Amino acid sequence: MRAIEIREPGNPDVLQLTERPDPAPGPGELLVAVKSAGVNRPDCLQRQGGYAPPPGVSDIPGLEIAGLVEAVGEGVSSFAIGDAVCGLVPGGGYAALCTVHESNALAVPGGFSLSEAAAIPETYFTVWHNVFQRGGLKPDETLLVHGGSSGIGTTAIQLAKAFGATVITTAGSPEKCKACEELGADKAINYREEDFVEVVKEVTDGEGAQVILDMVGGDYISRNYKAASVEGRVVQIAFLNGNLAEADFSRLMLKRLVHTGSTLRPRSIAFKAEIASQLKQKVWPLFEKRTIAPVMDTLFPLERAAAAHRRMEEGQHIGKIMLDLE
Ligand SMILES: NC(=O)c1ccc[n+]([C@@H]2O[C@H](COP(=O)([O-])OP(=O)(O)OC[C@H]3O[C@@H](n4cnc5c(N)ncnc54)[C@H](OP(=O)(O)O)[C@@H]3O)[C@@H](O)[C@H]2O)c1
């Protein structure tokens, strides 16, 4: 099969088109003829040598796919050959064929293209777990999401709004802020011009945000504690500005904050299956009505994976960057 491999750790040019043996579906697995694969920031980290696949997982990058079921492994009961599915995979997505456990796959929502469907799994699984399960966001609460125009951010804005929360977000340009507000954010803060702590306080009448989804880290850690409400929950999903920081921890104690975080990729198939089942029940009906849909930035052909990574690292994108296969 055609696939993109990481020749050696380095810049996007180390991504090269290659031929690999076709994978075979194991028990409970689907073999999917991939039509589209999502590009996510963790793929860039893997390419740079900083995010190795979990043991036993393909070295081919790619965490989410959509396509048609080509074959099924022993015991598969939820899908059949020819079904259109999207799925969360721990690796191997940048390829013409990819295996996914049936419990980590979902039917392509009605009316969605396969590219749109492939743009769902990584950010929706991540946001569902971190904002709703871990952060416990409730309908009458305020979510502050950093990086609002990112794949993760655009998903968090839409999901939090769909479930009745107020959403404040940060982004690095007026265009990105405009896109976030058009998507439903109640307030987008250009962090290059304004202090998000002050604006969050202003917008929430001094109360602060009950849940903060943060991918930035660094000096945001201390500032998040300031922007959080009493009993607030700060959920860390990455550290784009560094994972070492000086912070005033007295706020944790005085406001009774919870500071937590998680990474999705190494979690078990059963854990991801539970998220898939909640998404099917709570979020798939919103896709079917097209109340929400992934925000699509650029589609690249598979062989231009290096250009797709460059686009992500230049940071001008809004929403999802995808690799499409013929
Ligand atoms: N823990 C997990 O399970 C999990 C799962 C998936 C993704 N993630 C993480 O979530 C983050 C977002 O992923 P994504 O795929 O949505 O990526 P993405 O679209 O590239 O988003 C990165 C965003 O962060 C903002 N940003 C702020 N400070 C930055 C900095 N110093 N360097 C680069 N960007 C910076 C960027 O825009 P502006 O600065 O212009 O606003 C951009 O919107 C990534 O860090 C990824 O590793 C974690």
The ligand as an SDF file (V2000), in Angstrom:
LIG
                    3D

 48 52  0  0  0  0  0  0  0  0999 V2000
   -3.6630   15.6170   25.1340 N   0  0  0  0  0  0  0  0  0  0  0  0
   -4.3050   15.1130   24.0990 C   0  0  0  0  0  0  0  0  0  0  0  0
   -4.9230   14.0540   24.1790 O   0  0  0  0  0  0  0  0  0  0  0  0
   -4.2670   15.8470   22.7810 C   0  0  0  0  0  0  0  0  0  0  0  0
   -4.9630   15.3430   21.6690 C   0  0  0  0  0  0  0  0  0  0  0  0
   -4.9420   16.0910   20.4860 C   0  0  0  0  0  0  0  0  0  0  0  0
   -4.2370   17.2880   20.4240 C   0  0  0  0  0  0  0  0  0  0  0  0
   -3.5390   17.7100   21.5230 N   0  0  0  0  0  0  0  0  0  0  0  0
   -2.7810   18.9700   21.4940 C   0  0  0  0  0  0  0  0  0  0  0  0
   -3.6820   20.0330   21.3030 O   0  0  0  0  0  0  0  0  0  0  0  0
   -3.0240   21.0820   20.6110 C   0  0  0  0  0  0  0  0  0  0  0  0
   -3.8670   21.5020   19.4260 C   0  0  0  0  0  0  0  0  0  0  0  0
   -3.8420   20.4900   18.4620 O   0  0  0  0  0  0  0  0  0  0  0  0
   -4.3440   20.7680   16.9900 P   0  0  0  0  0  0  0  0  0  0  0  0
   -4.1210   19.5420   16.2150 O   0  0  0  0  0  0  0  0  0  0  0  0
   -5.6850   21.3700   17.0840 O   0  0  0  0  0  0  0  0  0  0  0  0
   -3.2430   21.8220   16.5140 O   0  0  0  0  0  0  0  0  0  0  0  0
   -3.2740   23.2270   15.7770 P   0  0  0  0  0  0  0  0  0  0  0  0
   -4.5120   23.3210   14.9410 O   0  0  0  0  0  0  0  0  0  0  0  0
   -1.9720   23.4190   15.1220 O   0  0  0  0  0  0  0  0  0  0  0  0
   -3.3800   24.2360   16.9870 O   0  0  0  0  0  0  0  0  0  0  0  0
   -2.3550   24.8410   17.7050 C   0  0  0  0  0  0  0  0  0  0  0  0
   -2.9470   26.1910   18.1610 C   0  0  0  0  0  0  0  0  0  0  0  0
   -2.2580   26.7360   19.2370 O   0  0  0  0  0  0  0  0  0  0  0  0
   -2.1000   28.1290   19.0630 C   0  0  0  0  0  0  0  0  0  0  0  0
   -0.8260   28.4410   19.7300 N   0  0  0  0  0  0  0  0  0  0  0  0
   -0.7000   29.1340   20.8750 C   0  0  0  0  0  0  0  0  0  0  0  0
    0.5790   29.1880   21.2540 N   0  0  0  0  0  0  0  0  0  0  0  0
    1.2800   28.4870   20.3420 C   0  0  0  0  0  0  0  0  0  0  0  0
    2.6620   28.1710   20.1980 C   0  0  0  0  0  0  0  0  0  0  0  0
    3.5830   28.5950   21.0510 N   0  0  0  0  0  0  0  0  0  0  0  0
    3.0340   27.4140   19.1350 N   0  0  0  0  0  0  0  0  0  0  0  0
    2.1220   26.9570   18.2320 C   0  0  0  0  0  0  0  0  0  0  0  0
    0.7900   27.2420   18.3280 N   0  0  0  0  0  0  0  0  0  0  0  0
    0.3890   27.9930   19.3640 C   0  0  0  0  0  0  0  0  0  0  0  0
   -2.1070   28.3620   17.5440 C   0  0  0  0  0  0  0  0  0  0  0  0
   -2.6970   29.5370   17.0570 O   0  0  0  0  0  0  0  0  0  0  0  0
   -2.5080   31.0670   17.5550 P   0  0  0  0  0  0  0  0  0  0  0  0
   -1.2990   31.1110   18.4260 O   0  0  0  0  0  0  0  0  0  0  0  0
   -2.3150   31.8830   16.3140 O   0  0  0  0  0  0  0  0  0  0  0  0
   -3.7640   31.3850   18.2400 O   0  0  0  0  0  0  0  0  0  0  0  0
   -2.9980   27.2030   17.0740 C   0  0  0  0  0  0  0  0  0  0  0  0
   -4.3470   27.6070   16.9630 O   0  0  0  0  0  0  0  0  0  0  0  0
   -1.6600   20.5690   20.2120 C   0  0  0  0  0  0  0  0  0  0  0  0
   -0.6950   21.0780   21.0730 O   0  0  0  0  0  0  0  0  0  0  0  0
   -1.8070   19.0770   20.3430 C   0  0  0  0  0  0  0  0  0  0  0  0
   -0.5770   18.4500   20.6210 O   0  0  0  0  0  0  0  0  0  0  0  0
   -3.5540   17.0160   22.6790 C   0  0  0  0  0  0  0  0  0  0  0  0
  1  2  1  0
  2  3  2  0
  2  4  1  0
  4  5  1  0
  4 48  2  0
  5  6  2  0
  6  7  1  0
  7  8  2  0
  8  9  1  0
  8 48  1  0
  9 10  1  0
  9 46  1  0
 10 11  1  0
 11 12  1  0
 11 44  1  0
 12 13  1  0
 13 14  1  0
 14 15  2  0
 14 16  1  0
 14 17  1  0
 17 18  1  0
 18 19  2  0
 18 20  1  0
 18 21  1  0
 21 22  1  0
 22 23  1  0
 23 24  1  0
 23 42  1  0
 24 25  1  0
 25 26  1  0
 25 36  1  0
 26 27  1  0
 26 35  1  0
 27 28  2  0
 28 29  1  0
 29 30  1  0
 29 35  2  0
 30 31  1  0
 30 32  2  0
 32 33  1  0
 33 34  2  0
 34 35  1  0
 36 37  1  0
 36 42  1  0
 37 38  1  0
 38 39  2  0
 38 40  1  0
 38 41  1  0
 42 43  1  0
 44 45  1  0
 44 46  1  0
 46 47  1  0
M  CHG  2   8   1  16  -1
M  END
$$$$
